[in-house]
Every structure is written in structure tokens, then in C-alpha cells.
Amino acid sequence: MGTVAAFFLAFILSGVVGLVMYEGWLSEADSPLIMNIVSFASLFAGAVYAGRRVQAAGWAHGGLVGLAYVACVTILGLIVFDQLAPTLVLCERGALALFLGAVAGTVGINLKG
């Protein structure tokens, strides 16, 4: 469910970024950085959501949300664009997603109240 929440938020934030770019308030040269920020912010929010819903091991659930999110984005990119990012980039994104998801899952489980 955390991965679905992350995708939903990423979809909404991508639309907002697209609208901002369309209006000319944001340079197209900045779009890769902005979209990476949107993607990892969505991943963080999805992992926090997952952490809030579990009874224990929020870090593990958050880390799995991060890995699932990156795997789904990679597969979707492969289907849509018919190309795969370099292995080093995939490993970096996977490691960052695992770490960020674990931190967010820990935050989420501690937000229960």
C-alpha cells in the first residue's frame, strides 16, 4: 500500500511540476533534478505511510517500499522508453531508496499515536 501511495503522490506532484514548467516558472534544464526530488519525496511519504500501518519493523517495511518503488519505476521506464538506465545508476538509486525508505519507515512507525 505504501508503494501505491508513493506512486499516487508522484503522479500528482509530477502534474504540478508539469504545470509549473508549462507556465514558464521553471527551466526545462532543471527538470531532471526536480523530478528526482519529486520521486524521492514521494518514496519517503509512501514509506512513512507504510511505517505507520505496521506493528513492528517499520524500517524493513519502509525499505521494501523504497525498493519496490524503484523496481516499478525501472520496469515502467523499460516498458515505456525501451531502454534501461546504466547498472551503476540503478544500484545507486536502489541503495538510496532502501536507505531512504528504511529511515522513512522508522519515522512512520514512531509517528503512531
PLY file of the C-alpha trace (Angstrom):
ply
format ascii 1.0
element vertex 113
property float x
property float y
property float z
element edge 112
property int vertex1
property int vertex2
end_header
0.00 0.00 0.00
2.94 2.32 0.67
4.20 1.88 -2.88
0.75 2.70 -4.27
0.63 5.82 -2.08
4.09 6.81 -3.33
3.01 6.42 -6.96
-0.18 8.40 -6.37
1.76 11.26 -4.78
4.41 11.14 -7.52
1.67 11.36 -10.16
0.11 14.41 -8.51
3.44 16.16 -7.91
4.58 15.43 -11.48
1.43 17.12 -12.75
2.15 20.15 -10.60
5.75 20.29 -11.87
4.49 19.95 -15.45
2.08 22.83 -14.94
4.83 24.97 -13.41
7.11 24.20 -16.37
4.30 24.93 -18.83
3.76 28.34 -17.27
7.49 29.04 -17.65
8.22 29.39 -13.95
10.77 26.59 -14.09
13.53 25.97 -16.61
13.42 22.72 -18.54
17.11 22.26 -17.73
16.14 21.87 -14.06
13.53 19.19 -14.72
15.73 16.10 -14.09
16.73 17.39 -10.65
13.18 18.45 -9.79
11.75 15.10 -10.89
14.34 13.22 -8.81
13.33 15.30 -5.80
9.64 14.61 -6.50
10.33 10.91 -6.91
12.29 10.52 -3.69
9.89 12.76 -1.73
7.04 10.51 -2.90
9.03 7.42 -1.93
9.66 8.92 1.52
5.97 9.71 2.01
4.94 6.20 0.90
7.43 4.60 3.28
6.21 6.79 6.17
2.67 5.67 5.34
3.78 2.03 5.36
5.62 2.51 8.64
2.54 3.98 10.29
0.42 0.99 9.29
2.65 -1.81 10.63
3.10 -3.09 14.17
6.87 -3.70 14.06
9.93 -3.42 11.83
8.96 -0.11 10.23
12.47 0.18 8.83
12.08 -3.11 6.94
8.67 -2.24 5.54
9.89 1.22 4.55
12.98 -0.21 2.89
10.85 -2.67 0.94
8.57 0.16 -0.18
11.66 2.01 -1.42
12.98 -0.99 -3.33
9.54 -1.80 -4.76
9.11 1.81 -5.89
12.47 1.89 -7.68
11.84 -1.53 -9.24
8.43 -0.43 -10.53
9.79 2.84 -11.90
12.62 0.96 -13.62
10.25 -1.57 -15.17
7.85 1.17 -16.25
10.74 3.09 -17.82
11.85 -0.04 -19.63
8.34 -0.62 -21.00
7.66 2.99 -22.00
11.09 4.07 -23.25
12.51 0.66 -24.17
15.84 1.42 -22.53
17.41 0.68 -19.20
19.48 3.03 -17.07
23.14 2.07 -16.57
23.76 -0.55 -13.87
25.65 1.86 -11.63
22.75 4.34 -11.72
20.27 1.56 -10.88
22.43 0.40 -7.98
22.75 3.95 -6.65
19.01 4.54 -6.89
18.28 1.19 -5.27
20.65 1.83 -2.38
19.31 5.35 -1.84
15.73 4.06 -2.00
16.48 1.30 0.50
18.14 3.74 2.91
15.55 6.49 2.50
12.70 4.01 2.78
14.16 2.49 5.95
14.55 5.91 7.54
11.03 6.90 6.49
9.59 3.60 7.78
11.26 4.25 11.12
9.81 7.75 11.17
6.38 6.37 10.28
6.31 3.74 13.00
7.33 6.38 15.54
4.52 8.72 14.40
1.87 6.34 15.68
-0.09 7.88 18.41
0 1
1 2
2 3
3 4
4 5
5 6
6 7
7 8
8 9
9 10
10 11
11 12
12 13
13 14
14 15
15 16
16 17
17 18
18 19
19 20
20 21
21 22
22 23
23 24
24 25
25 26
26 27
27 28
28 29
29 30
30 31
31 32
32 33
33 34
34 35
35 36
36 37
37 38
38 39
39 40
40 41
41 42
42 43
43 44
44 45
45 46
46 47
47 48
48 49
49 50
50 51
51 52
52 53
53 54
54 55
55 56
56 57
57 58
58 59
59 60
60 61
61 62
62 63
63 64
64 65
65 66
66 67
67 68
68 69
69 70
70 71
71 72
72 73
73 74
74 75
75 76
76 77
77 78
78 79
79 80
80 81
81 82
82 83
83 84
84 85
85 86
86 87
87 88
88 89
89 90
90 91
91 92
92 93
93 94
94 95
95 96
96 97
97 98
98 99
99 100
100 101
101 102
102 103
103 104
104 105
105 106
106 107
107 108
108 109
109 110
110 111
111 112
